[in-house]
Amino acid sequence: MFSDLADAGRGLAQAGRYLGQSMRLMVGLPEYDTYVAHREATHPDQPMMSYEEFFRERQEARYGGAGKRGGCC
């Protein structure tokens, strides 16, 4: 019984994380932690943007900037 409750709790927590991430993306808040995890996993030998650089790049990409697209994917 307790394992069922624990599984339900983990599922609810995961759903909450997905909902939070979706809400942040809908209002345009960038996911720096996701960027860092991606860079560490796929490009560990390349430099990583600071949070400020990442935020500025995402704002320019969303609202128009210098016309360049950052990132690899």
C-alpha positions, 0 to 999 in steps of 0.5 A: 500500500505504501509503495502505491502511495509513494508511486502516486506521489512521485507521479504527482511531483513529476506532473508538477515539474512538467506543469511548472516548466510548461508555464515558464515556457508559455510566459517566455522564461528561459530554462537555464538549467536545461541548457546547462544539462544539455551543454554538459551532456553533448558539448562538454568541451565547449564554453557555456554561456553565463545565466545573463548571456543565456537570458539575453540570447533567449530574449533576442531569439524570442523578440528579434535581435541581431538575427543570429540563432544561438545554440546547436539544436 
